[in-house]
């Protein structure tokens, strides 16, 4: 490829070949369509998705807190309800989402201190987030059951 | 066009800091309450914990932090995907609706949380 030196005006053949470069409109890279996203992008997107899920999940958590504090009978009923297979699964899902969002968030905080900001660091960080989240989710599941 | 008028503090740096400060508070609260629940609670000890003034303050602080945190987070998501560029003219209307709806939900969470914490 031929590059212009700083201050050099394009001319002749160069001007014809690179005339398209003058058009500075943004280009749609069709990221969603191609779906070849690096692991760092997947981590970012799932961090967002889990965040939106948690916003809804807080309704369940507030309901659980409300019920648990309403009285001894209410507390026991809640314990039984949460002990049922379906609710255990729901609670485990909420916990797994919370664990993932939290660990991915801590990765952000670590990166804010300038650690792991290179491409390799970002990929390694993303892999650590996945591994740690899976591990903690399994531990949470074992504890629940 | 997406503008910053619905962002948390009308400033990217302010939002960035709010997102992190609130995240640390929420993390501390989740770890603390998670630890309490994991160590086993009965009604008496659970009720006693939430009767303490410091626990109510800690809980409300976490809830308000969640409000700020969710607002910044949802703002980022909405202004990235519910836009004119992504969805055409309807994008801006959808984004306004989504933000209005999440604001109502957020407000409900906070009032509900205060009711629960102070046993109203």
Contacts between the chains, C-beta under 8 A, distances in Angstrom:
chain1	res1	chain2	res2	distance
A	48	B	73	7.5
A	48	B	76	7.6
A	48	B	77	5.5
A	51	B	70	7.6
A	51	B	73	4.8
A	51	B	74	7.8
A	51	B	77	7.4
A	52	B	73	7.9
A	52	B	74	7.1
A	52	B	77	6.4
A	54	B	70	7.9
A	55	B	70	5.1
A	55	B	73	7.8
A	55	B	74	6.7
A	55	B	102	7.1
A	55	B	105	7.5
A	58	B	66	6.6
A	58	B	109	6.0
A	59	B	105	7.9
A	59	B	109	7.3
A	62	B	109	6.4
A	62	B	112	5.7
A	62	B	113	6.1
A	62	B	116	6.6
A	65	B	116	5.5
A	66	B	112	7.5
A	66	B	116	4.8
A	68	B	43	7.8
A	68	B	46	6.1
A	69	B	46	7.3
A	69	B	47	6.3
A	69	B	50	5.7
A	69	B	116	6.4
A	69	B	119	7.1
A	71	B	43	7.9
A	72	B	43	4.6
A	75	B	42	8.0
A	75	B	43	4.1
A	75	B	46	6.9
A	76	B	43	7.4
A	98	B	30	6.8
A	102	B	27	6.1
A	102	B	30	6.9
A	105	B	23	5.3
A	105	B	27	7.2
A	106	B	27	7.4
A	108	B	20	7.8
A	108	B	23	8.0
A	109	B	20	6.4
A	109	B	23	7.2
A	109	B	24	7.6
A	112	B	20	6.9
A	143	B	38	6.7
